[in-house]
Amino acid sequence: MAVDHDVSVVSGEAGYMDRTLNPVPWYRRLFRMEQDGGVQVLRTYTYVEKKRNVFGRILNFISFSISCPLGLLSIRKPDIVLASSPPLMPMFTVALVCKLRRIPFVIEVRDLWPSSAVEMGVLRNRKMISLMAWMERFLYNHSNVIVALTEGIRKDIVDRGWPSEKVEVVTCGVDFDRLHPDAHGREQVRARHGWNNKTIIMYFGALGVANNMAVILDAAKLLENRKDLLFVLVGDGAKKNETLSRITAERLGNVQLLDPVPKDQARHYLSAADIGLTTLLDIPLFHGAIPTKLLDYMACCLPVLCGIRGEAEQIMAKGRAGYCFEPNNSAALAAWVEHLAQSPEKRAEMGEAGLAYVRQHFSAAASREKMVRILLGAPERRPAKRTKT
């Protein structure tokens, strides 16, 4: 799209699980300006914990909820603000600034909070649930446009009363310059880790509460006598320590846990695998989820084993990219792993089909163009008030 835009990003210093602590005193990290190509980045203070825990995560969100709107107030008044949720707390304070300064506000909903947290059992305090539900309503009511990441998220928002014409879908897309089959990278990674005589079943992404790591470890346990199979988990998250503890306690020699890798190396690791794994907890809200790792696997020509119902399951069927299994059925996962491990021709066929499908339907360039059109038109739309309770 041949339009020039001045883009500024207000961001925190680090995520709540980042253990790399900046040695500079906190009062010298309140605001820090960077330039990333043509994008001006203002980094504001966020609390970073040394160890993972829920309290540290809350402090991280609270600190950003205070510093982010202050950062937004410190830059030149924008023509429009795009905020991404979750978390809700920082987006709520940003929406307040937009309301006070009469700045058109667009909220991108990547996950339905607090509903997801409640269904996962992460959020149980009734007062906190009520507070977060009120924040969610405020964000949706005062946004000019609500952008949903999937059709399932859009349907949930519309079914709860927000006008359908104000809720747009912009799915995640793949940057095919970064993610594509890489034969040379495959050889390098496999040689580096000693995987040359193994069939690699890879999970690449967050090791969080929602990601159902248990079903993968259960399947690995069932296949522990297959010395030719290796489950490789690449990532970080709230469940990493628990996952590592179980691997150690049960002596799962067929599971290897690796730290996250830089984005420019992602395709090397994905290409080094033979089978991609994507799993989520079996809760209704995740029926509308499309994990980015699913698209990443397909972009790197990997056949996929998918333990997710709903929208992800439909992509798998339409793309003929692999097999689906019941989310908590480790025996079915183990059986499909064995089946694909002994069927290189089937793996190649599914990988090629998935690659063709994701190239046709999930281009990052197309998603960016759609988002630009939404943002340019947002000031002309009235805030998306809820029409029913």
HELIX and SHEET records of a PDB file:
HELIX    1   1 TRP A   26  ARG A   28  5                                   3    
HELIX    2   2 VAL A   54  SER A   74  1                                  21    
HELIX    3   3 LEU A   88  ARG A  101  1                                  14    
HELIX    4   4 SER A  115  MET A  120  1                                   6    
HELIX    5   5 ARG A  126  ASN A  141  1                                  16    
HELIX    6   6 GLU A  151  ASP A  159  1                                   9    
HELIX    7   7 SER A  164  LYS A  166  5                                   3    
HELIX    8   8 ALA A  183  HIS A  193  1                                  11    
HELIX    9   9 VAL A  209  ASN A  211  5                                   3    
HELIX   10  10 MET A  213  LEU A  222  1                                  10    
HELIX   11  11 LYS A  240  ALA A  249  1                                  10    
HELIX   12  12 LYS A  263  GLN A  265  5                                   3    
HELIX   13  13 ALA A  266  ALA A  272  1                                   7    
HELIX   14  14 PRO A  284  GLY A  288  5                                   5    
HELIX   15  15 THR A  292  ALA A  299  1                                   8    
HELIX   16  16 GLU A  311  GLY A  319  1                                   9    
HELIX   17  17 SER A  330  ALA A  341  1                                  12    
HELIX   18  18 PRO A  344  HIS A  361  1                                  18    
HELIX   19  19 ALA A  364  GLY A  377  1                                  14    
HELIX   20  20 ALA A  378  GLU A  380  5                                   3    
SHEET    1   A 3 VAL A   7  GLY A  12  0                                        
SHEET    2   A 3 VAL A  39  THR A  44  1                                        
SHEET    3   A 3 PHE A  31  ASP A  36 -1                                        
SHEET    1   B 4 VAL A  81  SER A  85  0                                        
SHEET    2   B 4 PHE A 105  VAL A 109  1                                        
SHEET    3   B 4 VAL A 145  ALA A 148  1                                        
SHEET    4   B 4 VAL A 167  VAL A 169  1                                        
SHEET    1   C 6 VAL A 255  LEU A 258  0                                        
SHEET    2   C 6 LEU A 229  VAL A 234  1                                        
SHEET    3   C 6 THR A 199  PHE A 204  1                                        
SHEET    4   C 6 ILE A 275  THR A 279  1                                        
SHEET    5   C 6 VAL A 304  GLY A 307  1                                        
SHEET    6   C 6 GLY A 322  CYS A 324  1                                        
END                                                                             
